Amino acid sequence: MALTGEDVTGRRLVIFDFDGTLADTVDGICATARTVLLAHGISEEGLGDLRRIIGPPFPQAFSLVYGFDEREAAQVTAEYRAIYQGLGIEGWPLYPGMRAALETLRAAGRSLAVASSKREALVARAVADNGVGDLFDVVLGKQSDAQASKAATIARVLELTGSEPGDAVMVGDRHHDVEAAAEVGVACVGVTYGGTAAPGELEGAGACAVAGSVEGLLRVLLGSA
C-alpha cells in the first residue's frame, strides 16, 4: 500500500492514539522495559530497538518482539507496570504544541477522542495528569490483557460518539494504528514526530497522510495551521 491521499479535513471526529502520538512516552517506556527485560535474561545486544514494543498491546508485545511465551510475557508485563505506573507525569508529557493543537481542533468544531492500547485506567490518568481531560469526549484503552484488538477500541469510540467511520479520522504513530483504523473503515493520518515508526512504515500501511510535526498534523486535519 501507499499513501491514500484521502482528504480528511472535514472529518468531525478526530481519534488519537496516545503513546508516541499525543504524549512523549518513548523514554519512560523504553527505560522501564530495559530494566525488566535485562532481569529476564535479554542481553543489551538482544534488546535491539526498544521502540518496537511501542504500538502493540502488552503483554502481546513482549511475545511478538522478544519471543516470550504467554506466561513469561505476562510476568514481564506485571513487573513493567509496577515500575511504569510510578513514573507520573514525567513519564507521559504531551508533545510540545499538542495542547494548543487540541484546543485549535476543538475551536474548529471537532470532537476529540483517545483510543489507546494502554489499559484504560492508565490512559485516563495520563490524560488527566496533562490537564486536557476536558478537551476529549471519550478516552478509551483496552479493558483487559485479553483484549488485543485496537480495532475494537476504535469501534467503541465510534459507538459512544454516535459516529460513522466516514465521519472520523484516526491519528497514530505505528502501522498498528493505520491497520486497526482500516479494519473499521476509518482513515488514518500517521505521525513521525515521536520517532517510533520505521522509515516508510506508515506509508506502507496505507496512511492517508503522514505528518512530521504537530503543526503539520493540524494542516492535514484542518487544511491550515
Stockholm file with secondary structure:
# STOCKHOLM 1.0

chainA/1-225         MALTGEDVTGRRLVIFDFDGTLADTVDGICATARTVLLAHGISEEGLGDLRRIIGPPFPQAFSLVYGFDEREAAQVTAEYRAIYQGLGIEGWPLYPGMRAALETLRAAGRSLAVASSKREALVARAVADNGVGDLFDVVLGKQSDAQASKAATIARVLELTGSEPGDAVMVGDRHHDVEAAAEVGVACVGVTYGGTAAPGELEGAGACAVAGSVEGLLRVLLGSA
#=GR chainA/1-225 SS CCCCCCCCTTCSEEEECSBTTTBCCHHHHHHHHHHHHHHTTCCHHHHCCGGGGSSSCTTHHHHHHHCCCHHHHHHHHHHHHHHHTTSGGGGSCBCTTHHHHHHHHHHTTCEEEEEEEEEHHHHHHHHHHTTCGGGCSEEEEESSTTCCCHHHHHHHHHHHHTCCGGGEEEEESSHHHHHHHHHTTCEEEEECTTSCSCTTHHHHHTCSEEESSHHHHHHHHHSCC
#=GC SS_cons         CCCCCCCCTTCSEEEECSBTTTBCCHHHHHHHHHHHHHHTTCCHHHHCCGGGGSSSCTTHHHHHHHCCCHHHHHHHHHHHHHHHTTSGGGGSCBCTTHHHHHHHHHHTTCEEEEEEEEEHHHHHHHHHHTTCGGGCSEEEEESSTTCCCHHHHHHHHHHHHTCCGGGEEEEESSHHHHHHHHHTTCEEEEECTTSCSCTTHHHHHTCSEEESSHHHHHHHHHSCC
//
